[in-house]
Amino acid sequence: MSKIQNKMDKEETKKETQKGLSSRIGNTFGKILRRAMIIVCLESILIGGVFAIMYTLKDNRSSVSEYTEEIDRAMQSKVSMLEAIASGISSGTLNDNEAVLSYVDSMVAMDDQISAVYSCYDENITIMSGGWQPPEDFIVTEREWYKGAQADPEKVYISDPYVDLQTGGICITLSKATYRDGKMTGVVGMDMYMDNLVSLIEESYTANSYVFWTTADGTILVHPNEKYSLNVDNTPTVQEVNSGRYQSLVKANMTTRLFLDYKGGLKFGIGNTSEVTGWKVISVKPLYALMLFFALIIVLNMTIYFVTTSITRKDVYGKISVLFRPLESISSKMTQVAQGDLSVIFDEEKNSTEIENLTDSINETIASLRFYIDSISNTVTAISDKNLTVTIDGDFKGSYVQIKDALESIVNNLNESFKQISREAESVLDFADKLGRTTENVAQSASMENEAVANVSDDMARLTEQTKQITERAVFVRDNAETTKEHLEAGNREMMELVSAMDSIDQCYGEIAGFVGTIKDIAAQTNLLSLNASIEAARAGEAGKGFAVVADEISSLAASSAQASENIDKLIAASQSAVSAGKELVTATSATIQEGMNDSVQSKQHMDEIVEFVKNQQKAIEDVNEELREVAGSAENNAASAEENTAISQQLNECAQSLKQMADSFILR
């Protein structure tokens, strides 16, 4: 919906812009007038509504106050009457029961709304008008009205209404304490009918408004709806009837409430408290008078609105159309000016000073525009013809001074820029020439480098072949050294057998010596164990003294064993000296053979190292040869790049010359 509304607003705006100025101003004035009239009408309706509501509320308050005052006057007369009766009984002039009975009978006869008057005493004595005698089980002091009067003896106690079983009417009981010799001795009571007050309330019943009466706790006494009225079979309350909507009226005092009535429809209600009884009088008024008043105000305002807007619009349209006719002509011509036609002359009827000033200003503006456009056009044409010596002449005013300054700045910047371009083109041309010569030298050097790398590669190929031959001869010498080593190993094995025979002789002594050594080791370990035991015993303190003695004994035994082993060792040494002499000769011979074999092994190792070295050298030569091939490839690429750089240098030279010629084609200051 919002999109459709926006579209409609745009179309309406477009239509409005296509209309004449006078029509648009007339329409605008009409809209403003309509809006103003609407605001005035709404304000009058609002003000009238406020006054109507205030009148309705005032009428309702007045109504409830009047009924409350009527009820209070009626009830106050009964209260005053009862107070007079109580004073008469308390005066002491009524000396016996007959006098009291005669007095109460006379009081009943004075008002037909009084059904009974009675004087009761604390001794459970009741003297009632008409001579009525209570039954034996009747205890007057337990009656609510009796206790209520004595609880507050300064006031008249008013009971809640009740229905008289004989007549079916609503009755109440009024009571007040009585005295004898300054001492409270009883209560005087008065039963009265509420027929007059009920009739007063019922007189308020109309088709849409009414007044009803409730007690302080919300029991409804009289109401236009019989179901809501107090009777023998029903005791309605405001909490029960009309969905409890009357409760707010009972709780508040002289406060208007808007509520839904039992007949339907919204109504105003207001409650007032009786000062005499404390009961509530509720007045209910309809809204139809207020609605009728609103309707009359709306109709009146609508009539004023349509008449005023119709008359005013015609009168304004006529005057505006005459006043704005020159403006419409100016608007039409300004459209031509906006499209670039500066030959238009504004010669409209000067029916006002403003129109005259406007046409003169527009003609002067168009003349200035033609001058500025000619100046700018001449300048731009000269620039397009490559003539940068052009100047902007003429007197530029206002914001057009900025255009003049901008054009002069453009011409000056172009002069400076093309001068700088010419100088830079000369520098680029010089650099291109130097780059060409340098690139040519690099190309020649790359070619020479490529040839040198090729020669080195050939030399490395020959060196590789010679290295292969050296490797073959070194392998042959290594094989001969291996054969010599095998012969020496055979002689060495024979000498070893001889040494083994000598060792078998020496072995016996060796085993004996081993046993002796074992004994020495045991003795040394025993001695070490004894030493450790002594150390641990010393750490243990007093607890380790016994263990220290054992350790000393073990140490002595170890020393004896060591001495015996040493003696045995001396005997074995003497026996071995003879065997050692022969073994030394065999060992010397075996050592000589072993040295020869070691030399042979060492020679073989040297030959292996030579072979390995030659192989590594051959591999290194092959790697160098491969790297030389890569260097040769790089040299070829460098030569090709140098040739390409030479071509680029030539193109750069040509571009610099073209740029120089282009910069020189402009005529500079």
NUTORTOR-733447 format. One line per field, with one value per residue (C-alpha): residue number from 1; residue in one letter; x, y, z. Coordinates in steps of 0.05 Angstrom, whole numbers, always signed. Example, Ala and Ser with C-alpha at 12.3 -4.5 7.8 and 13.67 -1.06 7.14 Angstrom:
// NUTORTOR-733447
pos (1/2)
code (A/S)
X (+246/+273)
Y (-90/-21)
Z (+156/+143)
This chain:
// NUTORTOR-733447
pos (1/2/3/4/5/6/7/8/9/10/11/12/13/14/15/16/17/18/19/20/21/22/23/24/25/26/27/28/29/30/31/32/33/34/35/36/37/38/39/40/41/42/43/44/45/46/47/48/49/50/51/52/53/54/55/56/57/58/59/60/61/62/63/64/65/66/67/68/69/70/71/72/73/74/75/76/77/78/79/80/81/82/83/84/85/86/87/88/89/90/91/92/93/94/95/96/97/98/99/100/101/102/103/104/105/106/107/108/109/110/111/112/113/114/115/116/117/118/119/120/121/122/123/124/125/126/127/128/129/130/131/132/133/134/135/136/137/138/139/140/141/142/143/144/145/146/147/148/149/150/151/152/153/154/155/156/157/158/159/160/161/162/163/164/165/166/167/168/169/170/171/172/173/174/175/176/177/178/179/180/181/182/183/184/185/186/187/188/189/190/191/192/193/194/195/196/197/198/199/200/201/202/203/204/205/206/207/208/209/210/211/212/213/214/215/216/217/218/219/220/221/222/223/224/225/226/227/228/229/230/231/232/233/234/235/236/237/238/239/240/241/242/243/244/245/246/247/248/249/250/251/252/253/254/255/256/257/258/259/260/261/262/263/264/265/266/267/268/269/270/271/272/273/274/275/276/277/278/279/280/281/282/283/284/285/286/287/288/289/290/291/292/293/294/295/296/297/298/299/300/301/302/303/304/305/306/307/308/309/310/311/312/313/314/315/316/317/318/319/320/321/322/323/324/325/326/327/328/329/330/331/332/333/334/335/336/337/338/339/340/341/342/343/344/345/346/347/348/349/350/351/352/353/354/355/356/357/358/359/360/361/362/363/364/365/366/367/368/369/370/371/372/373/374/375/376/377/378/379/380/381/382/383/384/385/386/387/388/389/390/391/392/393/394/395/396/397/398/399/400/401/402/403/404/405/406/407/408/409/410/411/412/413/414/415/416/417/418/419/420/421/422/423/424/425/426/427/428/429/430/431/432/433/434/435/436/437/438/439/440/441/442/443/444/445/446/447/448/449/450/451/452/453/454/455/456/457/458/459/460/461/462/463/464/465/466/467/468/469/470/471/472/473/474/475/476/477/478/479/480/481/482/483/484/485/486/487/488/489/490/491/492/493/494/495/496/497/498/499/500/501/502/503/504/505/506/507/508/509/510/511/512/513/514/515/516/517/518/519/520/521/522/523/524/525/526/527/528/529/530/531/532/533/534/535/536/537/538/539/540/541/542/543/544/545/546/547/548/549/550/551/552/553/554/555/556/557/558/559/560/561/562/563/564/565/566/567/568/569/570/571/572/573/574/575/576/577/578/579/580/581/582/583/584/585/586/587/588/589/590/591/592/593/594/595/596/597/598/599/600/601/602/603/604/605/606/607/608/609/610/611/612/613/614/615/616/617/618/619/620/621/622/623/624/625/626/627/628/629/630/631/632/633/634/635/636/637/638/639/640/641/642/643/644/645/646/647/648/649/650/651/652/653/654/655/656/657/658/659/660/661/662/663/664/665/666/667/668/669)
code (M/S/K/I/Q/N/K/M/D/K/E/E/T/K/K/E/T/Q/K/G/L/S/S/R/I/G/N/T/F/G/K/I/L/R/R/A/M/I/I/V/C/L/E/S/I/L/I/G/G/V/F/A/I/M/Y/T/L/K/D/N/R/S/S/V/S/E/Y/T/E/E/I/D/R/A/M/Q/S/K/V/S/M/L/E/A/I/A/S/G/I/S/S/G/T/L/N/D/N/E/A/V/L/S/Y/V/D/S/M/V/A/M/D/D/Q/I/S/A/V/Y/S/C/Y/D/E/N/I/T/I/M/S/G/G/W/Q/P/P/E/D/F/I/V/T/E/R/E/W/Y/K/G/A/Q/A/D/P/E/K/V/Y/I/S/D/P/Y/V/D/L/Q/T/G/G/I/C/I/T/L/S/K/A/T/Y/R/D/G/K/M/T/G/V/V/G/M/D/M/Y/M/D/N/L/V/S/L/I/E/E/S/Y/T/A/N/S/Y/V/F/W/T/T/A/D/G/T/I/L/V/H/P/N/E/K/Y/S/L/N/V/D/N/T/P/T/V/Q/E/V/N/S/G/R/Y/Q/S/L/V/K/A/N/M/T/T/R/L/F/L/D/Y/K/G/G/L/K/F/G/I/G/N/T/S/E/V/T/G/W/K/V/I/S/V/K/P/L/Y/A/L/M/L/F/F/A/L/I/I/V/L/N/M/T/I/Y/F/V/T/T/S/I/T/R/K/D/V/Y/G/K/I/S/V/L/F/R/P/L/E/S/I/S/S/K/M/T/Q/V/A/Q/G/D/L/S/V/I/F/D/E/E/K/N/S/T/E/I/E/N/L/T/D/S/I/N/E/T/I/A/S/L/R/F/Y/I/D/S/I/S/N/T/V/T/A/I/S/D/K/N/L/T/V/T/I/D/G/D/F/K/G/S/Y/V/Q/I/K/D/A/L/E/S/I/V/N/N/L/N/E/S/F/K/Q/I/S/R/E/A/E/S/V/L/D/F/A/D/K/L/G/R/T/T/E/N/V/A/Q/S/A/S/M/E/N/E/A/V/A/N/V/S/D/D/M/A/R/L/T/E/Q/T/K/Q/I/T/E/R/A/V/F/V/R/D/N/A/E/T/T/K/E/H/L/E/A/G/N/R/E/M/M/E/L/V/S/A/M/D/S/I/D/Q/C/Y/G/E/I/A/G/F/V/G/T/I/K/D/I/A/A/Q/T/N/L/L/S/L/N/A/S/I/E/A/A/R/A/G/E/A/G/K/G/F/A/V/V/A/D/E/I/S/S/L/A/A/S/S/A/Q/A/S/E/N/I/D/K/L/I/A/A/S/Q/S/A/V/S/A/G/K/E/L/V/T/A/T/S/A/T/I/Q/E/G/M/N/D/S/V/Q/S/K/Q/H/M/D/E/I/V/E/F/V/K/N/Q/Q/K/A/I/E/D/V/N/E/E/L/R/E/V/A/G/S/A/E/N/N/A/A/S/A/E/E/N/T/A/I/S/Q/Q/L/N/E/C/A/Q/S/L/K/Q/M/A/D/S/F/I/L/R)
X (+0/+57/+89/+23/+12/+83/+71/+5/+40/+95/+44/+5/+69/+87/+18/+25/+92/+63/+9/+18/+48/-18/-55/-3/-3/-79/-80/-28/-67/-129/-94/-68/-137/-169/-119/-128/-204/-197/-153/-203/-261/-224/-208/-279/-303/-252/-270/-344/-334/-296/-352/-404/-368/-360/-434/-454/-409/-434/-506/-492/-458/-515/-566/-532/-521/-595/-619/-568/-591/-664/-649/-605/-660/-712/-666/-642/-714/-723/-657/-677/-744/-711/-663/-723/-757/-694/-688/-761/-751/-685/-716/-747/-816/-845/-853/-886/-895/-964/-935/-879/-930/-973/-912/-889/-959/-963/-896/-920/-983/-941/-911/-945/-876/-862/-888/-867/-831/-807/-768/-725/-686/-627/-674/-702/-764/-795/-851/-875/-927/-994/-982/-945/-916/-855/-853/-817/-756/-747/-683/-679/-608/-582/-612/-562/-595/-594/-520/-503/-537/-502/-435/-437/-487/-474/-500/-563/-552/-583/-591/-585/-650/-694/-760/-823/-856/-926/-924/-865/-836/-766/-756/-699/-690/-662/-640/-606/-584/-627/-607/-635/-602/-542/-533/-546/-603/-634/-646/-703/-718/-759/-780/-795/-817/-774/-833/-823/-749/-761/-812/-762/-711/-762/-781/-711/-724/-727/-713/-637/-620/-634/-613/-607/-591/-544/-519/-447/-428/-460/-529/-577/-641/-676/-659/-700/-686/-731/-681/-630/-677/-682/-744/-765/-732/-671/-615/-574/-505/-463/-412/-463/-505/-484/-419/-395/-389/-424/-369/-324/-383/-395/-321/-308/-342/-363/-318/-348/-337/-351/-381/-424/-496/-539/-582/-521/-483/-433/-458/-431/-440/-423/-433/-444/-443/-500/-473/-530/-534/-467/-505/-491/-533/-513/-533/-528/-531/-529/-480/-533/-537/-463/-463/-519/-480/-418/-459/-487/-417/-390/-447/-438/-363/-370/-419/-372/-313/-345/-375/-311/-264/-310/-318/-245/-216/-253/-234/-161/-154/-178/-129/-70/-79/-72/-14/+27/+14/+83/+116/+87/+116/+183/+181/+168/+227/+272/+260/+290/+349/+359/+363/+419/+381/+411/+377/+313/+291/+248/+199/+139/+87/+117/+55/+97/+165/+185/+169/+208/+269/+264/+263/+320/+362/+349/+367/+431/+446/+437/+483/+536/+528/+538/+602/+629/+612/+647/+709/+711/+698/+755/+802/+783/+787/+858/+878/+848/+891/+953/+961/+979/+996/+923/+899/+830/+809/+747/+716/+691/+647/+623/+629/+652/+719/+732/+721/+770/+821/+811/+822/+884/+909/+896/+934/+992/+995/+993/+1050/+1091/+1072/+1091/+1155/+1171/+1150/+1197/+1255/+1239/+1233/+1303/+1329/+1293/+1322/+1392/+1382/+1355/+1417/+1463/+1423/+1429/+1504/+1510/+1464/+1506/+1569/+1535/+1514/+1586/+1612/+1560/+1581/+1654/+1635/+1596/+1657/+1703/+1655/+1653/+1730/+1732/+1679/+1723/+1783/+1742/+1720/+1793/+1810/+1752/+1781/+1851/+1821/+1787/+1854/+1887/+1830/+1841/+1915/+1903/+1854/+1908/+1960/+1907/+1895/+1971/+1975/+1918/+1957/+2019/+1977/+1950/+2022/+2042/+1980/+1999/+2070/+2040/+1993/+2052/+2089/+2026/+2024/+2095/+2075/+2015/+2061/+2103/+2040/+2016/+2079/+2068/+1994/+2005/+2044/+1992/+1936/+1975/+1988/+1914/+1896/+1946/+1916/+1847/+1871/+1901/+1836/+1796/+1844/+1839/+1763/+1762/+1806/+1760/+1700/+1732/+1747/+1674/+1650/+1694/+1667/+1594/+1610/+1639/+1575/+1532/+1566/+1557/+1513/+1569/+1627/+1617/+1615/+1680/+1717/+1694/+1717/+1786/+1791/+1770/+1823/+1877/+1856/+1858/+1929/+1952/+1921/+1955/+2023/+2015/+1995/+2056/+2102/+2069/+2076/+2151/+2159/+2118/+2159/+2224/+2193/+2169/+2235/+2262/+2199/+2199/+2269/+2246/+2180/+2215/+2252/+2189/+2151/+2205/+2200/+2125/+2128/+2172/+2124/+2066/+2100/+2108/+2035/+2015/+2056/+2021/+1953/+1972/+1995/+1929/+1892/+1932/+1915/+1841/+1844/+1878/+1825/+1769/+1802/+1808/+1735/+1713/+1757/+1725/+1655/+1675/+1700/+1634/+1596/+1640/+1627/+1551/+1556/+1595/+1539/+1489/+1535/+1538/+1461/+1458/+1509/+1465/+1404/+1443/+1463/+1391/+1367/+1421/+1396/+1324/+1346/+1379/+1312/+1275/+1327/+1314/+1238/+1249/+1290/+1235/+1182/+1225/+1233/+1157/+1143/+1193/+1160/+1090/+1113/+1147/+1082/+1050/+1061/+1084/+1094)
Y (+0/+48/+37/+50/+113/+138/+126/+165/+222/+225/+226/+281/+321/+312/+337/+396/+416/+414/+465/+540/+578/+613/+548/+515/+573/+573/+499/+507/+563/+520/+463/+509/+540/+471/+448/+512/+503/+430/+451/+505/+455/+403/+454/+478/+406/+392/+454/+441/+370/+392/+441/+387/+338/+391/+408/+335/+323/+386/+365/+296/+325/+374/+317/+272/+330/+350/+280/+271/+336/+316/+250/+284/+334/+279/+236/+295/+312/+241/+244/+309/+281/+221/+265/+305/+241/+218/+285/+281/+211/+232/+295/+258/+288/+221/+188/+122/+74/+102/+171/+141/+102/+163/+203/+152/+146/+220/+219/+165/+205/+264/+231/+178/+153/+130/+61/+55/+90/+53/+66/+9/+0/-41/-81/-112/-67/-44/+8/+12/+55/+20/-19/-77/-125/-165/-241/-269/-291/-221/-191/-119/-107/-157/-120/-89/-21/-22/-39/+10/+68/+55/+44/+117/+153/+222/+201/+172/+101/+85/+11/-20/-20/-81/-103/-100/-169/-140/-83/-105/-35/-16/+5/+29/+36/+98/+93/+138/+128/+156/+178/+182/+225/+233/+159/+120/+74/+54/+69/+102/+72/+92/+50/+89/+73/+94/+103/+178/+170/+111/+152/+209/+162/+131/+199/+203/+143/+163/+125/+132/+164/+145/+151/+92/+85/+38/+28/+41/-32/-34/-63/-34/-5/+24/+13/+19/-55/-92/-150/-101/-73/-96/-139/-197/-249/-211/-171/-148/-115/-74/-130/-179/-139/-110/-151/-109/-45/-3/-17/+41/+89/+66/+68/+138/+202/+255/+224/+213/+144/+118/+49/+0/+3/-58/-38/-33/+28/+73/+121/+170/+152/+190/+172/+218/+199/+220/+258/+235/+161/+147/+114/+126/+162/+142/+185/+155/+199/+176/+199/+213/+288/+292/+254/+298/+360/+331/+317/+387/+417/+372/+390/+464/+461/+421/+473/+530/+492/+479/+548/+584/+543/+548/+624/+638/+592/+626/+695/+677/+640/+702/+749/+701/+686/+761/+771/+711/+714/+748/+697/+641/+675/+683/+610/+588/+630/+605/+535/+558/+589/+524/+488/+535/+588/+655/+696/+702/+771/+781/+837/+817/+864/+899/+898/+901/+926/+854/+833/+893/+878/+804/+815/+866/+819/+760/+801/+824/+753/+727/+782/+763/+690/+704/+743/+689/+633/+671/+681/+609/+584/+625/+599/+527/+533/+561/+504/+453/+487/+475/+548/+555/+629/+648/+696/+705/+778/+813/+831/+769/+781/+741/+666/+672/+698/+627/+602/+654/+636/+562/+572/+614/+561/+507/+546/+561/+488/+464/+510/+486/+414/+414/+450/+397/+342/+371/+372/+302/+277/+303/+268/+203/+209/+217/+159/+115/+129/+112/+50/+27/+33/-1/-58/-68/-74/-124/-165/-167/-187/-242/-270/-272/-303/-357/-375/-378/-423/-469/-475/-490/-544/-578/-576/-607/-663/-682/-678/-726/-777/-774/-782/-846/-875/-857/-892/-956/-958/-944/-1003/-1049/-1029/-1039/-1111/-1127/-1100/-1146/-1207/-1187/-1180/-1251/-1280/-1242/-1266/-1339/-1329/-1295/-1354/-1402/-1358/-1354/-1430/-1428/-1374/-1416/-1473/-1427/-1399/-1469/-1475/-1407/-1421/-1466/-1412/-1363/-1404/-1410/-1336/-1327/-1365/-1324/-1261/-1285/-1295/-1225/-1197/-1233/-1206/-1136/-1139/-1168/-1111/-1061/-1094/-1089/-1016/-1002/-1041/-998/-935/-958/-979/-911/-879/-924/-898/-939/-990/-1006/-1019/-1095/-1095/-1054/-1111/-1161/-1114/-1110/-1185/-1190/-1139/-1180/-1243/-1206/-1182/-1253/-1279/-1224/-1241/-1315/-1297/-1253/-1311/-1357/-1304/-1299/-1374/-1372/-1312/-1352/-1410/-1365/-1331/-1391/-1396/-1322/-1323/-1371/-1335/-1269/-1296/-1323/-1259/-1216/-1256/-1254/-1179/-1170/-1208/-1169/-1103/-1126/-1146/-1079/-1042/-1082/-1066/-993/-993/-1023/-970/-916/-946/-949/-877/-859/-897/-864/-796/-805/-827/-766/-722/-752/-739/-668/-657/-684/-636/-578/-598/-598/-530/-504/-528/-489/-428/-435/-436/-374/-339/-355/-327/-265/-255/-262/-214/-165/-167/-158/-99/-69/-73/-43/+13/+29/+30/+74/+121/+125/+138/+193/+226/+222/+252/+308/+323/+323/+371/+416/+420/+463/+537/+556/+623)
Z (+0/+16/-52/-88/-46/-62/-136/-133/-96/-149/-205/-170/-160/-233/-255/-208/-237/-307/-288/-289/-230/-215/-215/-171/-122/-122/-109/-55/-23/-28/+6/+61/+69/+73/+123/+164/+161/+181/+240/+260/+254/+294/+347/+350/+354/+408/+447/+438/+460/+521/+539/+525/+570/+623/+618/+622/+682/+715/+703/+731/+793/+803/+797/+847/+895/+892/+907/+962/+994/+990/+1024/+1076/+1092/+1099/+1142/+1183/+1202/+1228/+1265/+1297/+1316/+1348/+1386/+1412/+1434/+1469/+1504/+1526/+1556/+1588/+1618/+1677/+1667/+1647/+1714/+1697/+1639/+1622/+1612/+1567/+1527/+1517/+1496/+1443/+1416/+1406/+1369/+1320/+1307/+1284/+1221/+1178/+1156/+1227/+1241/+1314/+1371/+1432/+1495/+1521/+1584/+1608/+1652/+1587/+1590/+1525/+1520/+1448/+1415/+1406/+1470/+1437/+1488/+1469/+1480/+1539/+1499/+1470/+1498/+1476/+1499/+1448/+1389/+1341/+1343/+1419/+1424/+1368/+1403/+1469/+1434/+1411/+1455/+1425/+1357/+1327/+1304/+1236/+1219/+1151/+1111/+1116/+1085/+1128/+1123/+1131/+1081/+1037/+1042/+1060/+1132/+1177/+1251/+1285/+1358/+1410/+1481/+1538/+1608/+1678/+1730/+1683/+1675/+1610/+1626/+1559/+1485/+1448/+1379/+1319/+1259/+1196/+1126/+1066/+1019/+1009/+994/+949/+911/+906/+875/+828/+801/+769/+724/+650/+587/+592/+659/+730/+803/+850/+924/+961/+1031/+1050/+1040/+970/+983/+931/+960/+899/+826/+761/+748/+797/+799/+827/+882/+954/+969/+1012/+968/+943/+974/+914/+919/+870/+871/+842/+792/+724/+726/+785/+743/+797/+848/+826/+834/+906/+925/+897/+920/+870/+817/+748/+716/+647/+648/+610/+633/+646/+587/+543/+519/+554/+607/+657/+731/+794/+867/+928/+1001/+1047/+1107/+1151/+1135/+1100/+1043/+970/+918/+847/+787/+716/+653/+580/+527/+474/+490/+484/+419/+392/+410/+375/+313/+311/+318/+263/+215/+230/+219/+154/+127/+145/+115/+47/+40/+61/+17/-44/-41/-22/-76/-133/-109/-98/-165/-203/-169/-172/-246/-263/-215/-238/-314/-327/-283/-326/-388/-353/-332/-405/-431/-375/-402/-468/-431/-393/-461/-483/-522/-498/-553/-511/-489/-428/-444/-402/-375/-314/-271/-207/-184/-171/-243/-270/-227/-245/-321/-318/-275/-322/-384/-351/-329/-401/-428/-377/-394/-468/-452/-405/-454/-511/-469/-446/-516/-546/-493/-502/-578/-574/-528/-577/-632/-589/-576/-503/-508/-503/-447/-415/-422/-397/-330/-294/-234/-174/-178/-251/-225/-202/-274/-301/-248/-263/-339/-328/-280/-332/-387/-339/-317/-388/-407/-348/-360/-434/-419/-368/-417/-470/-421/-397/-469/-483/-421/-440/-511/-482/-433/-489/-531/-473/-457/-530/-529/-462/-484/-547/-505/-459/-520/-546/-477/-472/-539/-518/-452/-489/-532/-471/-434/-495/-496/-422/-432/-485/-438/-382/-428/-443/-368/-354/-403/-372/-302/-324/-347/-280/-244/-283/-266/-193/-190/-220/-167/-112/-136/-133/-62/-43/-68/-28/+34/+27/+23/+86/+123/+107/+137/+197/+210/+211/+261/+302/+308/+335/+384/+404/+421/+465/+495/+515/+557/+586/+596/+655/+690/+668/+698/+762/+760/+747/+809/+848/+818/+837/+908/+907/+881/+934/+987/+958/+956/+1026/+1050/+1014/+1045/+1113/+1101/+1081/+1141/+1187/+1155/+1165/+1237/+1251/+1222/+1266/+1329/+1392/+1357/+1307/+1355/+1354/+1279/+1277/+1313/+1261/+1207/+1237/+1238/+1165/+1147/+1182/+1145/+1079/+1093/+1107/+1043/+1003/+1033/+1014/+944/+936/+956/+905/+852/+862/+851/+787/+761/+768/+728/+673/+659/+621/+577/+564/+532/+477/+469/+458/+397/+366/+383/+350/+286/+287/+299/+238/+195/+225/+208/+136/+134/+166/+113/+60/+90/+96/+23/+3/+43/+9/-59/-39/-19/-85/-124/-84/-92/-167/-171/-131/-175/-236/-207/-190/-261/-288/-241/-264/-336/-322/-289/-348/-394/-350/-352/-427/-429/-384/-428/-489/-452/-432/-504/-526/-471/-491/-563/-537/-494/-555/-592/-532/-529/-602/-590/-528/-570/-622/-568/-537/-605/-617/-547/-561/-628/-595/-540/-591/-631/-576/-578/-508/-475)
